Amino acid sequence: MGRIPDAWFDELRSRVNIVDVVSDYVVLKQKGRRFWGLCPFHGEKTASFSVDSETQSFYCFGCHKGGSVITFVMEIERMEFLDAVNLLSERAHLPLPERTQEPDADQSRALRERLYAANVEAARYYHAMLWRSEGAQALAYLHGRGLDDVGIRRFGLGAAPDGWDHLVRYLKSLGYREEEMKKAGLAGEKDGRYYDMFRNAQGKVLGFGGRILGDGNPKYLNTSDTPIFNKRLGLYAINMVKKERSLKRLILVEGYMDVVSLRNHGVSGVVATLGTALTEEQARLIKRYAPEVHVCYDGDGAGQKAILRALDIFEAADMPARVIDIPDDMDPDDYVKKFGAEGFEALGTVPPAEYRMRRAADGLNLENQEDRMKYAIACCSILKRLKNPVEVASYLPKLSVQTGFSQQVLSEQIGTLAASGAGDPSGETRPRLGRKRREELPEHVKAEMTLVYLAANGLLDANLIPENTFETPLYARMFSLLRAGERPDALLSRLTEDEQADAAEALQTDRRLDREHAPEAGEDCLNRIGRHKLNEKIRETRGAYERESDNARKTELLVLLQKLTNELNQAKTGRKE
């Protein structure tokens, strides 16, 4: 599918006012140019949800969701981007344009529709087979796994009969070509003969996942990537999540049967990856449907390692995550069948740091002094990643008892790691948004945010600000767009979905500033940013001086260090040379 032209989106914005759209879902009260209401994305009693008519943005100061009108529709209706665009285009009576940059778009779209339809027919075929004599073994297997007929129908489970080409022949009778079946991942081909890809399958419309009953390889089989199916981008049972409103968490499991079993026992909000390890794309998808995710993988060694990888991915995606730690090498399916939904819910959750520390002890003998030291160092590296000092302190008493090292020694070790940057795999030095909100950001980043606000709201001429002012990539990009003459209400449409919440926060955050105090605020921001840059130069120069062995070069660095220090002192006092 080709790209929709920017000019069309500009026309859509002119016809659709975000205030009108949000008002269909939220009771808004106007205060100045902004409208306030109770956030529809999290429970609250005091209105912290703001809609700005001038920048055409929304932002919640409670849960920190924000973005454009398209983002709002995607969030509230749980739609994909193009579906939200379609809804708004219908509202505005603005037909979607012909797609550009793709001459064969019509053919591609027609093929995708054929593949969707072929998968639907395959799912119906497999499901029908399950209730016939050919599916007796598969039905017995599902009943043996604790599923009743209602649950089987709910998930559209099915069975493929013995033989090589039952589905191929069935789909041919409906007018589908063998080449289409192959592209859909429903059939394979060898020496010009086409055969059913799945024999004993459970299915969805986009693709299928199956297992063999009895002996044979491969034991498990999943649809390969096709023009309508990408394992990296989807989640099993996400279609059910879309119907479950106000979820406080999603539960992520590894296997399809874990999803089926948990949901069959009454546990809501359960999804699984599609036969692959968790991807960044899937983490972002999960983030759209719930404020928190609980990772519940198998309790064996492989499952525990996969949990650690998943926690890193969720952390990078700024998605709060906790772990449901299944004991005794069980999987979620086994556990819920043995203890029921109440027993499963009673497992509770543990925060990422605690889970990482549990895993750090694996393979170590804490009765051994050397192993205790290894464990202490590993745990300090884990605690170094935490942003909240109180949270760090909460782990120290137990860690001290486990290792025999005093809390003071452990604190010093964490401080040493933090100073050296050890334990941070990203190596990121520039400010990154998403991990922190405004109140937690460094002062120079707050200053950058305020400058964006002033420029976007017409309180400060963007052309008066030097191009190299901004270190934060998002704010630098927003300011560049404003300098180029971009209208504030078009800014969000030029940014990615992941950037829009932070951008909306910048557009609305300093709402108390007015035109009278804007010049003073702008000058203060530039001073704060300037002092930050001088401090960074001083730190770098001091480090270079300490590492330098040549006396002549050390003298040069010392002179430069004194010069930078004088400039910093002058900046702090407001004096100029």
C-alpha positions in Angstrom: 0.0 0.0 0.0 1.4 3.4 -1.0 1.9 6.4 1.2 -0.9 8.8 1.8 0.2 12.3 0.8 0.9 14.9 3.5 -1.4 17.3 1.8 -4.3 15.0 2.3 -3.6 14.8 6.1 -3.4 18.6 6.1 -6.9 18.7 4.6 -8.1 16.1 7.2 -6.8 18.3 10.0 -8.7 21.3 8.7 -11.9 19.4 8.7 -11.6 17.4 12.0 -11.2 19.2 15.3 -9.7 17.1 18.0 -11.9 18.8 20.6 -15.0 17.5 18.8 -13.7 14.0 18.4 -12.6 13.7 22.0 -16.0 15.1 23.2 -17.7 12.0 21.8 -15.9 10.0 24.5 -15.0 12.5 27.3 -16.9 15.3 29.0 -14.7 18.3 28.5 -14.8 21.7 30.3 -13.0 24.6 28.7 -10.4 26.6 30.7 -8.8 29.2 28.4 -8.0 27.6 25.1 -7.7 24.2 26.6 -10.3 21.6 27.5 -10.1 19.4 30.5 -11.8 16.1 31.5 -11.3 12.8 33.2 -8.8 10.6 31.3 -10.5 7.8 29.4 -7.3 5.7 29.6 -6.9 5.4 33.4 -9.2 5.8 36.4 -9.0 9.2 38.0 -11.2 11.5 40.1 -9.5 14.8 39.2 -9.3 15.9 35.6 -5.8 15.7 34.3 -6.6 15.0 30.7 -6.0 18.1 28.5 -7.0 18.8 24.9 -5.4 21.8 23.1 -7.4 23.2 20.2 -4.5 25.2 18.8 -1.9 22.5 18.6 -4.6 19.8 18.0 -3.1 17.6 20.6 -4.2 15.7 23.7 -2.1 14.9 26.8 -2.9 13.2 30.2 -0.7 14.5 33.0 -1.6 11.4 35.0 -0.9 8.4 32.7 1.2 10.4 30.2 -0.6 9.3 27.1 -0.7 11.9 24.4 -0.6 12.7 20.7 -2.7 13.7 17.7 -6.4 13.1 17.0 -5.3 10.0 15.0 -3.4 8.7 18.0 -6.5 9.3 20.2 -8.7 7.3 18.0 -6.2 4.5 17.8 -6.0 4.4 21.6 -9.7 4.8 22.4 -11.0 2.4 19.7 -7.9 0.1 19.8 -7.4 0.5 16.0 -4.5 0.3 13.8 -3.3 3.5 12.1 -5.0 3.1 8.8 -8.3 2.0 10.5 -8.2 5.2 12.6 -7.5 7.3 9.5 -10.5 5.6 7.7 -12.8 6.4 10.6 -11.8 10.1 10.7 -12.0 10.4 6.9 -15.5 9.1 7.0 -16.3 11.6 9.8 -14.9 14.4 7.7 -16.5 13.2 4.5 -13.1 13.2 2.9 -12.4 10.2 0.6 -9.1 8.5 0.9 -6.8 9.5 -1.9 -5.3 7.1 -4.4 -2.1 5.7 -3.0 1.2 7.0 -4.4 4.6 5.3 -5.0 3.1 1.9 -5.7 1.9 1.4 -9.3 0.7 -2.1 -8.6 -1.2 -1.2 -5.5 -4.5 -2.5 -6.8 -3.0 -5.9 -7.6 -1.3 -6.1 -4.3 -4.5 -5.2 -2.4 -6.5 -7.8 -4.4 -3.9 -10.5 -3.6 -4.1 -9.7 0.1 -7.8 -9.9 0.1 -7.6 -13.3 -1.7 -5.2 -14.6 0.9 -7.3 -13.3 3.8 -10.3 -15.1 2.3 -8.3 -18.3 1.7 -7.3 -18.3 5.4 -10.9 -17.9 6.5 -12.0 -20.8 4.4 -9.1 -22.9 5.7 -10.0 -22.1 9.3 -13.6 -23.1 8.7 -12.5 -26.3 7.0 -10.2 -27.3 9.9 -12.8 -26.4 12.5 -15.4 -28.5 10.7 -13.0 -31.5 10.5 -12.6 -31.4 14.2 -16.2 -32.5 14.8 -16.2 -35.3 12.2 -14.7 -38.8 12.6 -11.4 -37.5 11.0 -10.9 -35.2 13.9 -11.8 -37.6 16.7 -8.2 -38.0 17.9 -7.6 -34.2 17.9 -10.9 -33.6 19.7 -9.9 -36.2 22.4 -6.6 -34.5 22.7 -8.2 -31.1 23.3 -10.6 -32.5 25.8 -7.7 -34.2 27.5 -6.0 -30.7 27.8 -9.0 -29.6 29.8 -10.9 -27.7 27.1 -14.6 -28.0 26.7 -16.6 -27.6 23.5 -17.4 -23.9 24.2 -13.7 -23.0 24.6 -12.8 -25.0 21.5 -15.4 -23.1 19.4 -14.4 -19.8 21.0 -10.8 -20.1 19.7 -11.7 -21.7 16.4 -9.5 -24.7 17.0 -9.5 -27.4 14.4 -8.0 -30.6 13.0 -6.5 -31.5 9.7 -7.3 -35.0 8.4 -4.6 -37.6 7.5 -3.5 -37.2 3.9 -1.5 -34.8 1.9 -3.8 -32.6 -0.1 -7.3 -32.5 1.5 -7.2 -28.7 2.1 -5.6 -28.1 -1.3 -8.4 -30.0 -3.1 -11.1 -28.2 -0.9 -9.8 -24.7 -1.7 -9.4 -25.6 -5.4 -13.1 -26.5 -5.4 -13.8 -23.0 -4.1 -11.8 -21.4 -7.0 -8.5 -20.7 -5.2 -5.3 -21.3 -7.2 -2.5 -23.4 -5.8 -0.1 -20.5 -6.1 -2.4 -18.5 -3.8 -2.4 -21.3 -1.2 1.4 -21.3 -1.2 1.6 -17.6 -0.8 -0.8 -17.8 2.1 1.3 -20.4 3.8 -1.5 -23.0 3.5 0.3 -25.3 1.0 3.8 -26.4 0.1 5.1 -27.5 -3.2 7.6 -30.2 -4.3 8.3 -31.3 -7.8 5.2 -29.5 -9.1 2.9 -31.2 -6.5 1.1 -29.1 -3.9 0.4 -30.5 -0.5 -1.3 -29.3 2.7 1.2 -27.4 4.9 -0.8 -28.3 8.1 -1.8 -31.7 9.1 -3.3 -31.5 12.6 -3.7 -27.7 13.0 -5.2 -25.1 15.2 -5.9 -21.9 13.5 -6.6 -18.2 13.1 -7.5 -16.4 10.0 -4.1 -14.7 9.4 -2.1 -17.8 9.8 -2.0 -21.2 11.6 -0.1 -22.9 14.4 -0.3 -26.6 14.8 1.2 -29.6 16.5 1.4 -33.2 15.4 -0.6 -35.8 17.4 1.7 -38.8 17.9 5.2 -39.2 16.5 6.7 -37.1 13.8 8.7 -34.0 13.0 8.4 -31.1 13.2 6.3 -31.5 16.3 5.1 -27.9 16.1 4.5 -26.0 12.9 3.6 -22.3 12.3 2.8 -20.3 9.2 5.8 -18.6 7.7 5.7 -14.9 7.0 3.3 -14.1 4.1 2.0 -10.9 2.5 -0.7 -10.9 5.2 1.1 -12.4 8.2 4.3 -11.3 10.0 5.2 -13.1 13.2 7.1 -10.1 14.5 4.2 -7.8 14.4 1.2 -9.7 15.8 0.1 -11.5 19.0 -2.1 -14.5 19.5 -5.6 -13.6 20.9 -5.0 -9.8 20.5 -8.4 -9.8 18.7 -10.0 -10.8 22.1 -8.1 -8.1 24.0 -9.6 -5.5 21.7 -13.0 -6.4 23.1 -11.8 -6.2 26.8 -12.1 -2.6 28.0 -10.2 -1.0 30.9 -7.6 -3.8 31.3 -5.2 -2.9 34.1 -2.6 -5.4 32.7 -1.9 -7.8 29.9 -0.5 -11.3 30.6 2.1 -12.4 28.1 2.7 -16.2 27.7 4.7 -18.3 25.4 2.3 -20.9 24.0 -1.0 -20.9 22.2 -2.4 -23.5 24.6 -1.3 -21.3 27.6 -3.6 -18.6 26.2 -6.5 -21.0 25.5 -6.2 -22.7 28.9 -6.0 -19.5 31.0 -8.8 -17.8 29.1 -10.9 -21.0 29.4 -10.5 -20.7 33.2 -11.7 -17.1 33.2 -8.3 -15.2 33.1 -8.7 -12.2 30.8 -6.2 -10.1 28.9 -3.9 -13.0 27.9 -1.8 -13.0 24.7 1.1 -14.9 23.3 3.9 -14.3 20.8 3.5 -16.1 17.4 6.1 -18.9 17.7 9.0 -16.4 18.1 10.8 -14.6 20.9 9.3 -11.3 21.9 10.0 -8.5 19.5 10.2 -4.7 19.9 7.2 -4.4 17.6 5.1 -6.7 19.8 6.2 -4.8 22.9 4.9 -1.5 21.4 1.6 -3.3 20.4 1.1 -4.5 24.0 1.7 -1.0 25.2 -1.3 0.2 23.3 -3.7 -2.0 25.1 -2.8 -1.9 28.8 -0.7 0.2 31.2 1.3 -2.8 32.4 2.3 -6.2 31.2 2.9 -9.4 33.3 5.3 -11.8 31.8 4.4 -15.4 32.5 6.6 -17.9 30.7 7.4 -21.5 31.5 9.2 -22.1 34.8 12.1 -24.0 33.2 15.6 -22.6 32.4 14.7 -21.6 28.9 11.6 -19.8 30.0 13.5 -17.9 32.7 16.1 -16.8 30.2 13.3 -15.7 27.8 11.8 -13.6 30.7 15.0 -11.7 31.2 15.2 -10.9 27.4 11.5 -9.8 27.5 12.1 -7.5 30.5 15.0 -5.8 28.6 12.7 -5.3 25.6 9.9 -3.9 27.7 12.3 -1.6 29.5 13.6 -0.2 26.2 9.9 0.4 25.1 9.1 2.2 28.3 6.5 -0.4 29.1 6.1 -1.2 32.9 6.5 -4.9 33.3 6.3 -7.4 36.2 6.9 -11.2 36.3 4.6 -14.0 37.2 7.1 -16.5 38.4 5.7 -20.0 37.7 7.3 -22.5 40.2 8.5 -26.1 39.8 9.2 -26.1 36.0 5.5 -25.8 35.3 4.0 -23.8 32.5 0.9 -21.6 32.8 -1.4 -24.2 31.3 -0.3 -26.8 33.8 -0.6 -24.4 36.7 -4.0 -23.1 36.0 -5.4 -26.6 35.4 -4.0 -27.7 38.8 -4.8 -24.7 40.9 -7.5 -22.9 38.9 -7.9 -19.2 38.1 -7.8 -18.2 41.8 -4.6 -20.1 42.4 -3.0 -18.5 39.3 -4.0 -15.0 40.4 -2.7 -15.8 43.9 0.8 -16.2 42.4 1.2 -12.5 42.4 3.9 -10.6 40.5 7.5 -9.5 41.2 9.2 -6.4 39.9 12.0 -6.8 37.2 14.9 -6.0 39.6 13.8 -8.7 42.1 13.4 -11.3 39.3 16.8 -10.4 37.8 18.3 -10.8 41.3 16.7 -14.2 41.7 18.2 -15.3 38.4 21.6 -13.9 39.3 21.8 -16.5 42.1 21.2 -19.4 39.6 24.2 -21.7 39.6 25.9 -20.1 42.6 26.4 -21.5 46.1 25.8 -18.6 48.5 27.5 -20.6 51.2 30.7 -20.0 49.3 32.5 -16.6 49.8 33.6 -16.2 46.2 30.1 -17.0 44.9 28.6 -14.5 47.4 30.9 -11.8 46.1 29.9 -12.7 42.5 26.2 -12.5 43.5 26.7 -9.2 45.3 28.4 -7.6 42.3 25.8 -8.9 39.9 22.9 -7.6 42.1 24.6 -4.2 42.5 24.8 -4.0 38.7 21.0 -4.7 38.5 20.2 -2.2 41.2 22.3 0.4 39.5 19.8 0.5 36.6 17.0 1.6 39.0 16.1 5.3 38.9 14.5 5.6 42.3 16.9 5.7 45.3 14.1 4.6 47.6 13.6 1.4 45.5 17.3 0.7 45.5 17.4 1.1 49.3 14.5 -1.3 49.7 16.6 -4.2 48.3 19.8 -3.5 50.3 18.8 -5.1 53.7 18.0 -8.5 52.2 21.0 -8.4 49.9 23.2 -7.6 52.9 21.9 -10.6 54.8 22.3 -12.9 51.7 25.9 -11.8 51.0 27.3 -10.7 54.4 28.4 -7.3 53.0 27.2 -4.2 54.8 24.6 -2.0 53.2 27.2 0.8 53.1 29.6 -1.3 51.1 26.8 -2.4 48.7 25.7 1.3 48.2 29.3 2.3 47.5 29.5 -0.5 44.9 26.3 0.7 43.2 27.7 4.3 43.2 31.0 3.1 41.6 29.1 1.3 38.9 26.9 4.3 38.2 30.0 6.6 38.0 31.7 4.4 35.5 28.6 3.7 33.5 29.0 -0.1 34.0 25.9 -2.1 33.7 24.3 0.1 31.1 24.3 -1.8 27.8 23.0 1.1 25.8 25.9 3.3 26.3 23.4 6.2 25.8 24.7 9.6 27.0 22.2 11.9 25.3 18.9 12.4 27.1 16.3 9.8 26.1 12.6 10.5 26.5 10.0 8.0 27.5 11.8 6.7 30.6 11.2 9.8 32.6 8.5 12.4 32.8 9.0 16.2 33.1 9.4 16.3 36.9 12.2 13.6 36.6 14.1 15.1 33.7 17.4 16.9 33.9 17.1 20.7 34.1 18.6 21.3 30.6 16.0 18.9 29.0 13.2 20.7 30.9 14.6 23.9 29.3 14.5 22.4 25.8 10.9 21.3 26.4 10.0 24.8 27.5 11.6 26.4 24.4 9.6 24.1 22.2 6.4 25.1 24.0 7.2 28.8 23.6 8.0 28.5 19.9 5.0 26.2 19.1 2.6 28.6 20.9 3.8 31.7 19.2 5.4 33.1 22.3 9.0 33.0 21.0 10.4 33.4 17.5 12.0 30.0 16.6 14.5 31.7 14.3 16.1 33.5 17.2 17.3 30.2 18.7 20.6 28.7 17.5 20.2 25.4 15.7 22.7 23.6 17.9 20.8 24.4 21.1 19.0 21.1 21.4 20.6 17.8 22.5 17.3 15.8 22.7 16.7 14.5 19.2 12.8 14.8 19.4 12.9 18.5 20.5 15.6 19.3 17.9 13.4 17.8 15.2 10.3 19.7 16.4 12.2 23.0 16.6 13.6 22.4 13.1 10.1 21.9 11.8 9.0 25.1 13.5 11.9 27.1 12.0 11.0 25.7 8.6 7.5 27.3 9.0 5.5 24.2 10.0 2.3 25.0 11.7 2.0 23.9 15.4 -1.2 21.9 14.7 0.7 19.9 12.0 3.7 19.0 14.1 2.4 15.8 15.5 1.5 14.4 12.1 5.2 14.7 11.1 6.3 12.5 14.0 6.2 8.8 14.7 3.5 7.2 16.9 6.2 6.5 19.6 7.3 10.2 19.6 3.8 11.8 19.8 3.2 11.4 23.6 6.5 13.1 24.5 5.8 15.8 21.8 2.3 16.4 23.1 3.7 16.8 26.6 6.1 19.5 25.4 3.3 21.3 23.5 1.1 21.5 26.6 3.3 21.3 29.7 4.1 25.0 30.4 0.5 26.2 30.0 0.9 28.9 32.7 3.5 30.9 30.7 2.1 33.9 29.0 3.4 36.4 26.3 4.5 38.9 29.0 6.9 36.5 30.7 7.9 34.5 27.6 11.1 36.4 26.7 12.4 36.1 30.3 11.5 32.3 30.3 13.3 31.8 26.9 16.5 33.6 28.2 16.4 31.5 31.3 16.1 28.3 29.3 19.1 29.2 27.1 21.2 30.0 30.1 20.4 26.6 31.7 21.2 24.8 28.5 24.4 26.9 28.2 25.5 26.0 31.7 24.8 22.3 31.0 27.0 22.4 27.9 29.8 24.1 29.8 29.6 21.5 32.6 29.9 18.7 30.0 32.9 20.4 28.4 34.6 20.8 31.8 33.9 17.1 32.6 35.4 16.0 29.3 38.4 18.3 29.6 39.1 17.2 33.2 39.0 13.5 32.0 41.3 14.2 29.2 43.7 16.0 31.6 43.8 13.1 33.9 44.5 10.6 31.1 47.2 12.8 29.4 50.8 11.9 30.0 52.5 14.6 27.9 53.3 17.6 30.1 52.9 20.2 27.3 49.5 18.9 26.4 48.5 18.7 30.1 49.4 22.4 30.4 47.1 23.2 27.4 44.3 21.3 28.9 44.7 23.0 32.3 44.5 26.4 30.7 41.4 25.3 28.8 39.9 23.9 32.0 40.5 27.2 33.8 38.9 29.2 30.9 35.8 26.9 30.8 35.5 27.2 34.6 35.6 31.0 34.4 32.9 31.0 31.7 30.7 28.8 33.9 31.1 31.1 36.9 30.2 34.1 34.7 27.1 32.2 33.4 26.0 31.4 36.9 26.2 35.0 38.0 24.7 36.4 34.8 27.9 38.4 34.0 29.3 38.6 30.5 32.9 39.1 29.3 
